[in-house]
Structures are given as structure tokens and as C-alpha cells.
């Protein structure tokens, strides 16, 4: 399968030198913008963030990118070098956490709706059970059982070009509701559980979203 995929792509860039030849060098601002701690600007951004993406990889390099979301400020900052992401109830695949156990390096992208620049943080992650941190992130009286602790190594702003190109925050560019993919149908077709219909899968999703958020 790997060989078949490689044959599809016939003109492959194989070195940074070749890549630079096509893409050029970064500006001085880009080269200098990375800091190694959470300063007042990073803290302010995180405090207003309701959504982030956690990127991980296992020991063999198999990657995963997983969303996390809650009320703005749901990520708990311990100090200028450490933060904690609560692990809310999910599908129990635990892709991010299983990867962290094998390979602790993670990449985070923090997103604030309506703001096109994002905050990126890279560092070393741990699956933690520290009660004093987790208790501060309880919702509706429910304390996360575990969390993802991150030791911050790099912080920097990512430019707005992807959001501008995609018009992500422009409602007039969004698809009409009837044009959106039916995720219940997708899940039913992918899971292929005998006798499971799109309607039944939609009911399953609705129950999960309304009764098992925390």
C-alpha cells in the first residue's frame, strides 16, 4: 500500500534546501516571534479560548489531531511554563493520551471564534491525575478524572491567512443547513452495524450530545 501511494506522487521534495528553493526564507518577524514561556499575551489568549486542537504522534510517527472545547478559559494555566487541558467524556478511543504515553511531544493550536490569528504552543505532555488542578476544572459538579498536562517549550502567533482564505468566520460564506453533510449517515455507513439506520444513528448522537457532555 505504501509503495502504491508513493507512485501516485512523482515529483517529491526531499530536503529542506530544495523546499527553501521553492518557498523562500522566513521574514525576521517570523524567525524572532517564538518565545519559550506563557507571557501576558498568551495568558490573555488562553483565557478567552473555547476551542483548541491537540496534535500528537505515537512512537512510530502515526499522527492524530484531536479537538478540545469548553467554555472560554477551560484550559487551566499553572504558571508561565505549565498548563492543563481537562479530559471530558468522549468516545473512549483515547488517541491523544495513548500517543502521549508513547511520545510526549505535542502541538496545540488555540482558536478564538472571530479572531483569525491563532496561538500555537508546542511542548511536552503528560497524562495527569493531580486532584488540585483537576478540581479547578469541574463543570456541573463533575471533576475530570484525568487531564493532559503540558510543559510549554514554544509559543507563537500563527498568521490569519488560512482563516482569510477559508472565510471561516464569515457566516454569509457558510453552507446552508440542507447542504451540510449528514454525519449520522456517514457514521452509519462507516460503522456498518447491522440494522442501524441513519435515523437511529442521529438519535444516538443527539443523546450523546445532550446527556454525556460532562
TATA-V599129 format. One record per residue. N is the residue number from 1. SS is DSSP state (alpha for helix, beta for strand, coil for the rest). Layout:
# TATA-V599129
n ss
N SS
N SS
This chain:
# TATA-V599129
n ss
1 coil
2 alpha
3 alpha
4 alpha
5 alpha
6 alpha
7 alpha
8 alpha
9 coil
10 coil
11 coil
12 coil
13 coil
14 coil
15 coil
16 alpha
17 alpha
18 alpha
19 alpha
20 alpha
21 alpha
22 alpha
23 alpha
24 coil
25 coil
26 coil
27 coil
28 alpha
29 alpha
30 alpha
31 alpha
32 alpha
33 coil
34 coil
35 beta
36 coil
37 coil
38 coil
39 coil
40 alpha
41 alpha
42 alpha
43 alpha
44 alpha
45 alpha
46 alpha
47 alpha
48 coil
49 coil
50 coil
51 beta
52 beta
53 beta
54 beta
55 beta
56 beta
57 beta
58 coil
59 coil
60 coil
61 coil
62 coil
63 beta
64 beta
65 beta
66 beta
67 beta
68 beta
69 beta
70 coil
71 coil
72 coil
73 coil
74 coil
75 coil
76 beta
77 beta
78 beta
79 beta
80 coil
81 coil
82 beta
83 beta
84 beta
85 beta
86 beta
87 coil
88 coil
89 coil
90 coil
91 coil
92 coil
93 coil
94 coil
95 alpha
96 alpha
97 alpha
98 alpha
99 alpha
100 alpha
101 alpha
102 alpha
103 coil
104 coil
105 beta
106 beta
107 beta
108 beta
109 beta
110 beta
111 beta
112 coil
113 coil
114 coil
115 coil
116 coil
117 coil
118 beta
119 beta
120 beta
121 beta
122 beta
123 beta
124 beta
125 beta
126 beta
127 beta
128 beta
129 coil
130 coil
131 alpha
132 alpha
133 alpha
134 alpha
135 alpha
136 alpha
137 alpha
138 coil
139 beta
140 coil
141 coil
142 beta
143 coil
144 coil
145 coil
146 coil
147 beta
148 beta
149 beta
150 beta
151 beta
152 beta
153 beta
154 beta
155 beta
156 beta
157 beta
158 beta
159 coil
160 coil
161 alpha
162 alpha
163 alpha
164 alpha
165 alpha
166 alpha
167 coil
168 coil
169 coil
170 coil
171 alpha
172 alpha
173 alpha
174 coil
175 coil
176 coil
177 alpha
178 alpha
179 alpha
180 coil
181 coil
182 coil
183 alpha
184 alpha
185 alpha
186 alpha
187 alpha
188 alpha
189 alpha
190 alpha
191 alpha
192 coil
193 coil
194 coil
195 coil
196 coil
197 coil
198 alpha
199 alpha
200 alpha
201 alpha
202 alpha
203 alpha
204 alpha
205 alpha
206 alpha
207 alpha
208 alpha
209 alpha
210 alpha
211 alpha
212 coil
213 coil
214 coil
